Amino acid sequence: MNRNRKEVVKYKVRQKMLLSTKDLVWQMRNSETKKLTEKFVGSYKIKKIILENVVKLRVTSINENLPSD
């Protein structure tokens, strides 16, 4: 038993959540420095729960939630 392990977050359909930009390569294209990039984008609703920690989001356009230059 691992005492340091965090509890799994319980997601619900239609709950809003932020999308992490940690692994999104497209965000670094227009940015001059990694320090100034957004850590999270949007406030997206959960469309479907696939697994305990995998959800499908209702994303119309990621660009509409990014700050404009």
N, CA, C and O atoms as a Tinker XYZ file with bonds, in Angstrom:
   276  protein
     1  N      0.836000   -1.182000    0.000000    73     2
     2  CA     0.000000    0.000000    0.000000    64     1     3
     3  C      0.880000    1.244000    0.000000    63     2     4     5
     4  O      1.792000    1.367000    0.817000    81     3
     5  N      0.608000    2.145000   -0.900000    73     3     6
     6  CA     1.386000    3.368000   -1.025000    64     5     7
     7  C      0.638000    4.505000   -0.328000    63     6     8     9
     8  O     -0.403000    4.951000   -0.810000    81     7
     9  N      1.156000    4.963000    0.783000    73     7    10
    10  CA     0.474000    6.005000    1.564000    64     9    11
    11  C      0.582000    7.377000    0.923000    63    10    12    13
    12  O     -0.225000    8.258000    1.223000    81    11
    13  N      1.557000    7.581000    0.048000    73    11    14
    14  CA     1.755000    8.880000   -0.595000    64    13    15
    15  C      0.923000    9.060000   -1.859000    63    14    16    17
    16  O      0.890000   10.149000   -2.432000    81    15
    17  N      0.265000    8.022000   -2.286000    73    15    18
    18  CA    -0.529000    8.094000   -3.504000    64    17    19
    19  C     -1.800000    8.907000   -3.262000    63    18    20    21
    20  O     -2.488000    8.731000   -2.256000    81    19
    21  N     -2.093000    9.791000   -4.198000    73    19    22
    22  CA    -3.292000   10.623000   -4.080000    64    21    23
    23  C     -4.528000    9.835000   -4.480000    63    22    24    25
    24  O     -4.456000    8.876000   -5.248000    81    23
    25  N     -5.651000   10.259000   -3.946000    73    23    26
    26  CA    -6.929000    9.658000   -4.311000    64    25    27
    27  C     -7.272000   10.037000   -5.753000    63    26    28    29
    28  O     -6.916000   11.124000   -6.207000    81    27
    29  N     -7.947000    9.167000   -6.460000    73    27    30
    30  CA    -8.358000    9.429000   -7.833000    64    29    31
    31  C     -9.513000   10.424000   -7.812000    63    30    32    33
    32  O    -10.443000   10.296000   -7.016000    81    31
    33  N     -9.442000   11.413000   -8.694000    73    31    34
    34  CA   -10.504000   12.414000   -8.788000    64    33    35
    35  C    -11.727000   11.771000   -9.424000    63    34    36    37
    36  O    -11.610000   11.060000  -10.422000    81    35
    37  N    -12.879000   12.014000   -8.861000    73    35    38
    38  CA   -14.134000   11.479000   -9.394000    64    37    39
    39  C    -14.736000   12.509000  -10.341000    63    38    40    41
    40  O    -15.158000   13.581000   -9.909000    81    39
    41  N    -14.775000   12.185000  -11.627000    73    39    42
    42  CA   -15.329000   13.079000  -12.634000    64    41    43
    43  C    -16.793000   12.768000  -12.867000    63    42    44    45
    44  O    -17.237000   11.635000  -12.684000    81    43
    45  N    -17.547000   13.793000  -13.275000    73    43    46
    46  CA   -18.954000   13.635000  -13.604000    64    45    47
    47  C    -19.204000   14.248000  -14.978000    63    46    48    49
    48  O    -18.540000   15.211000  -15.361000    81    47
    49  N    -20.157000   13.693000  -15.715000    73    47    50
    50  CA   -20.541000   14.242000  -17.013000    64    49    51
    51  C    -21.103000   15.643000  -16.791000    63    50    52    53
    52  O    -21.830000   15.884000  -15.827000    81    51
    53  N    -20.762000   16.560000  -17.689000    73    51    54
    54  CA   -21.138000   17.972000  -17.669000    64    53    55
    55  C    -20.379000   18.797000  -16.637000    63    54    56    57
    56  O    -20.632000   19.993000  -16.496000    81    55
    57  N    -19.450000   18.170000  -15.912000    73    55    58
    58  CA   -18.588000   18.922000  -14.998000    64    57    59
    59  C    -17.563000   19.680000  -15.836000    63    58    60    61
    60  O    -17.113000   19.165000  -16.860000    81    59
    61  N    -17.182000   20.889000  -15.427000    73    59    62
    62  CA   -16.208000   21.661000  -16.181000    64    61    63
    63  C    -14.804000   21.391000  -15.646000    63    62    64    65
    64  O    -14.600000   21.181000  -14.450000    81    63
    65  N    -13.837000   21.404000  -16.576000    73    63    66
    66  CA   -12.452000   21.209000  -16.182000    64    65    67
    67  C    -11.525000   21.954000  -17.129000    63    66    68    69
    68  O    -11.918000   22.319000  -18.237000    81    67
    69  N    -10.302000   22.175000  -16.691000    73    67    70
    70  CA    -9.293000   22.848000  -17.500000    64    69    71
    71  C     -8.471000   21.805000  -18.243000    63    70    72    73
    72  O     -8.285000   20.689000  -17.760000    81    71
    73  N     -7.984000   22.176000  -19.414000    73    71    74
    74  CA    -7.156000   21.299000  -20.228000    64    73    75
    75  C     -5.698000   21.721000  -20.064000    63    74    76    77
    76  O     -5.354000   22.875000  -20.321000    81    75
    77  N     -4.849000   20.799000  -19.643000    73    75    78
    78  CA    -3.433000   21.093000  -19.446000    64    77    79
    79  C     -2.734000   21.219000  -20.791000    63    78    80    81
    80  O     -3.021000   20.462000  -21.718000    81    79
    81  N     -1.817000   22.175000  -20.899000    73    79    82
    82  CA    -1.063000   22.371000  -22.134000    64    81    83
    83  C      0.326000   21.764000  -22.048000    63    82    84    85
    84  O      1.167000   22.019000  -22.909000    81    83
    85  N      0.572000   20.978000  -21.036000    73    83    86
    86  CA     1.896000   20.388000  -20.802000    64    85    87
    87  C      2.402000   19.604000  -22.009000    63    86    88    89
    88  O      3.566000   19.738000  -22.387000    81    87
    89  N      1.557000   18.800000  -22.610000    73    87    90
    90  CA     1.981000   17.937000  -23.712000    64    89    91
    91  C      1.509000   18.415000  -25.078000    63    90    92    93
    92  O      1.635000   17.685000  -26.061000    81    91
    93  N      0.974000   19.611000  -25.159000    73    91    94
    94  CA     0.496000   20.131000  -26.438000    64    93    95
    95  C      1.636000   20.855000  -27.143000    63    94    96    97
    96  O      2.097000   21.896000  -26.675000    81    95
    97  N      2.087000   20.316000  -28.254000    73    95    98
    98  CA     3.219000   20.877000  -28.990000    64    97    99
    99  C      2.829000   22.164000  -29.700000    63    98   100   101
   100  O      3.661000   23.062000  -29.833000    81    99
   101  N      1.601000   22.278000  -30.156000    73    99   102
   102  CA     1.166000   23.422000  -30.954000    64   101   103
   103  C      1.286000   24.736000  -30.205000    63   102   104   105
   104  O      1.442000   25.785000  -30.830000    81   103
   105  N      1.216000   24.705000  -28.890000    73   103   106
   106  CA     1.243000   25.950000  -28.141000    64   105   107
   107  C      2.619000   26.614000  -28.195000    63   106   108   109
   108  O      2.700000   27.841000  -28.136000    81   107
   109  N      3.677000   25.859000  -28.304000    73   107   110
   110  CA     5.030000   26.411000  -28.307000    64   109   111
   111  C      5.393000   27.056000  -29.640000    63   110   112   113
   112  O      6.400000   27.760000  -29.713000    81   111
   113  N      4.621000   26.844000  -30.680000    73   111   114
   114  CA     4.930000   27.420000  -31.991000    64   113   115
   115  C      4.934000   28.935000  -31.975000    63   114   116   117
   116  O      5.848000   29.553000  -32.521000    81   115
   117  N      3.935000   29.548000  -31.360000    73   115   118
   118  CA     3.790000   30.996000  -31.396000    64   117   119
   119  C      4.401000   31.696000  -30.183000    63   118   120   121
   120  O      4.389000   32.924000  -30.105000    81   119
   121  N      4.918000   30.942000  -29.265000    73   119   122
   122  CA     5.452000   31.531000  -28.046000    64   121   123
   123  C      6.967000   31.684000  -28.138000    63   122   124   125
   124  O      7.663000   30.795000  -28.628000    81   123
   125  N      7.459000   32.810000  -27.666000    73   123   126
   126  CA     8.894000   33.041000  -27.693000    64   125   127
   127  C      9.590000   32.372000  -26.518000    63   126   128   129
   128  O     10.749000   31.975000  -26.632000    81   127
   129  N      8.913000   32.245000  -25.413000    73   127   130
   130  CA     9.517000   31.641000  -24.235000    64   129   131
   131  C      8.538000   30.682000  -23.558000    63   130   132   133
   132  O      7.332000   30.927000  -23.528000    81   131
   133  N      9.060000   29.619000  -23.033000    73   131   134
   134  CA     8.232000   28.619000  -22.377000    64   133   135
   135  C      7.644000   29.161000  -21.065000    63   134   136   137
   136  O      6.566000   28.743000  -20.643000    81   135
   137  N      8.350000   30.077000  -20.438000    73   135   138
   138  CA     7.905000   30.639000  -19.165000    64   137   139
   139  C      6.566000   31.353000  -19.264000    63   138   140   141
   140  O      5.773000   31.327000  -18.323000    81   139
   141  N      6.315000   31.989000  -20.396000    73   139   142
   142  CA     5.117000   32.807000  -20.542000    64   141   143
   143  C      3.908000   32.073000  -21.109000    63   142   144   145
   144  O      2.848000   32.676000  -21.276000    81   143
   145  N      4.047000   30.787000  -21.406000    73   143   146
   146  CA     2.916000   30.048000  -21.970000    64   145   147
   147  C      1.891000   29.743000  -20.888000    63   146   148   149
   148  O      2.230000   29.632000  -19.710000    81   147
   149  N      0.657000   29.610000  -21.294000    73   147   150
   150  CA    -0.418000   29.259000  -20.371000    64   149   151
   151  C     -0.244000   27.823000  -19.907000    63   150   152   153
   152  O      0.132000   26.965000  -20.706000    81   151
   153  N     -0.506000   27.541000  -18.650000    73   151   154
   154  CA    -0.414000   26.183000  -18.110000    64   153   155
   155  C     -1.683000   25.380000  -18.421000    63   154   156   157
   156  O     -1.626000   24.170000  -18.637000    81   155
   157  N     -2.815000   26.065000  -18.439000    73   155   158
   158  CA    -4.093000   25.425000  -18.710000    64   157   159
   159  C     -4.904000   26.326000  -19.626000    63   158   160   161
   160  O     -4.739000   27.546000  -19.610000    81   159
   161  N     -5.774000   25.731000  -20.421000    73   159   162
   162  CA    -6.662000   26.506000  -21.294000    64   161   163
   163  C     -8.096000   26.051000  -21.090000    63   162   164   165
   164  O     -8.371000   24.919000  -20.694000    81   163
   165  N     -8.993000   26.972000  -21.376000    73   163   166
   166  CA   -10.412000   26.659000  -21.445000    64   165   167
   167  C    -11.073000   26.326000  -20.136000    63   166   168   169
   168  O    -10.461000   26.314000  -19.068000    81   167
   169  N    -12.312000   26.066000  -20.264000    73   167   170
   170  CA   -13.163000   25.537000  -19.218000    64   169   171
   171  C    -14.128000   24.632000  -19.971000    63   170   172   173
   172  O    -15.224000   25.048000  -20.345000    81   171
   173  N    -13.717000   23.419000  -20.182000    73   171   174
   174  CA   -14.460000   22.495000  -21.040000    64   173   175
   175  C    -15.333000   21.559000  -20.229000    63   174   176   177
   176  O    -14.968000   21.139000  -19.131000    81   175
   177  N    -16.495000   21.239000  -20.787000    73   175   178
   178  CA   -17.403000   20.302000  -20.134000    64   177   179
   179  C    -17.020000   18.873000  -20.503000    63   178   180   181
   180  O    -16.602000   18.597000  -21.628000    81   179
   181  N    -17.168000   17.978000  -19.544000    73   179   182
   182  CA   -16.912000   16.559000  -19.785000    64   181   183
   183  C    -18.101000   15.990000  -20.544000    63   182   184   185
   184  O    -19.246000   16.102000  -20.107000    81   183
   185  N    -17.812000   15.379000  -21.685000    73   183   186
   186  CA   -18.859000   14.807000  -22.533000    64   185   187
   187  C    -19.132000   13.347000  -22.165000    63   186   188   189
   188  O    -20.280000   12.904000  -22.149000    81   187
   189  N    -18.057000   12.607000  -21.870000    73   187   190
   190  CA   -18.202000   11.182000  -21.597000    64   189   191
   191  C    -17.041000   10.717000  -20.726000    63   190   192   193
   192  O    -15.908000   11.160000  -20.909000    81   191
   193  N    -17.319000    9.831000  -19.786000    73   191   194
   194  CA   -16.266000    9.243000  -18.965000    64   193   195
   195  C    -15.906000    7.902000  -19.588000    63   194   196   197
   196  O    -16.738000    6.999000  -19.675000    81   195
   197  N    -14.641000    7.787000  -20.026000    73   195   198
   198  CA   -14.183000    6.578000  -20.702000    64   197   199
   199  C    -13.632000    5.578000  -19.689000    63   198   200   201
   200  O    -14.057000    4.424000  -19.651000    81   199
   201  N    -12.705000    6.019000  -18.889000    73   199   202
   202  CA   -12.154000    5.224000  -17.796000    64   201   203
   203  C    -12.165000    6.084000  -16.543000    63   202   204   205
   204  O    -12.626000    7.225000  -16.573000    81   203
   205  N    -11.662000    5.545000  -15.448000    73   203   206
   206  CA   -11.654000    6.276000  -14.187000    64   205   207
   207  C    -10.927000    7.615000  -14.286000    63   206   208   209
   208  O    -11.346000    8.594000  -13.669000    81   207
   209  N     -9.844000    7.663000  -15.055000    73   207   210
   210  CA    -9.068000    8.896000  -15.179000    64   209   211
   211  C     -8.925000    9.357000  -16.628000    63   210   212   213
   212  O     -8.008000   10.111000  -16.954000    81   211
   213  N     -9.832000    8.904000  -17.497000    73   211   214
   214  CA    -9.826000    9.316000  -18.903000    64   213   215
   215  C    -11.224000    9.804000  -19.254000    63   214   216   217
   216  O    -12.210000    9.086000  -19.093000    81   215
   217  N    -11.286000   11.055000  -19.742000    73   215   218
   218  CA   -12.584000   11.627000  -20.095000    64   217   219
   219  C    -12.533000   12.202000  -21.504000    63   218   220   221
   220  O    -11.466000   12.551000  -22.009000    81   219
   221  N    -13.699000   12.295000  -22.126000    73   219   222
   222  CA   -13.824000   12.932000  -23.428000    64   221   223
   223  C    -14.434000   14.298000  -23.189000    63   222   224   225
   224  O    -15.482000   14.419000  -22.555000    81   223
   225  N    -13.765000   15.335000  -23.703000    73   223   226
   226  CA   -14.220000   16.700000  -23.477000    64   225   227
   227  C    -15.005000   17.231000  -24.664000    63   226   228   229
   228  O    -14.788000   16.813000  -25.801000    81   227
   229  N    -15.910000   18.148000  -24.396000    73   227   230
   230  CA   -16.650000   18.847000  -25.438000    64   229   231
   231  C    -15.851000   20.097000  -25.789000    63   230   232   233
   232  O    -15.947000   21.120000  -25.110000    81   231
   233  N    -15.059000   20.001000  -26.861000    73   231   234
   234  CA   -14.189000   21.099000  -27.279000    64   233   235
   235  C    -14.662000   21.599000  -28.633000    63   234   236   237
   236  O    -14.627000   20.862000  -29.618000    81   235
   237  N    -15.101000   22.835000  -28.682000    73   235   238
   238  CA   -15.524000   23.404000  -29.957000    64   237   239
   239  C    -14.306000   23.932000  -30.702000    63   238   240   241
   240  O    -14.108000   23.637000  -31.881000    81   239
   241  N    -13.489000   24.721000  -29.997000    73   239   242
   242  CA   -12.263000   25.235000  -30.592000    64   241   243
   243  C    -11.311000   25.609000  -29.468000    63   242   244   245
   244  O    -11.662000   26.404000  -28.596000    81   243
   245  N    -10.138000   25.057000  -29.481000    73   243   246
   246  CA    -9.151000   25.384000  -28.459000    64   245   247
   247  C     -8.682000   26.825000  -28.635000    63   246   248   249
   248  O     -8.381000   27.500000  -27.650000    81   247
   249  N     -8.618000   27.297000  -29.857000    73   247   250
   250  CA    -8.130000   28.649000  -30.132000    64   249   251
   251  C     -9.012000   29.737000  -29.525000    63   250   252   253
   252  O     -8.509000   30.814000  -29.203000    81   251
   253  N    -10.285000   29.495000  -29.364000    73   251   254
   254  CA   -11.160000   30.531000  -28.826000    64   253   255
   255  C    -10.882000   30.794000  -27.350000    63   254   256   257
   256  O    -11.250000   31.851000  -26.837000    81   255
   257  N    -10.241000   29.859000  -26.663000    73   255   258
   258  CA    -9.953000   30.031000  -25.242000    64   257   259
   259  C     -8.531000   30.488000  -24.963000    63   258   260   261
   260  O     -8.164000   30.712000  -23.809000    81   259
   261  N     -7.729000   30.628000  -26.010000    73   259   262
   262  CA    -6.364000   31.106000  -25.822000    64   261   263
   263  C     -6.344000   32.623000  -25.818000    63   262   264   265
   264  O     -7.147000   33.258000  -26.501000    81   263
   265  N     -5.435000   33.208000  -25.055000    73   263   266
   266  CA    -5.345000   34.665000  -25.062000    64   265   267
   267  C     -4.851000   35.161000  -26.418000    63   266   268   269
   268  O     -3.989000   34.529000  -27.028000    81   267
   269  N     -5.381000   36.274000  -26.890000    73   267   270
   270  CA    -4.958000   36.821000  -28.177000    64   269   271
   271  C     -3.751000   37.729000  -27.989000    63   270   272   273
   272  O     -3.556000   38.313000  -26.923000    81   271
   273  N     -2.943000   37.840000  -29.042000    73   271   274
   274  CA    -1.722000   38.670000  -28.977000    64   273   275
   275  C     -2.021000   40.124000  -29.143000    63   274   276
   276  O     -1.108000   40.949000  -29.113000    81   275
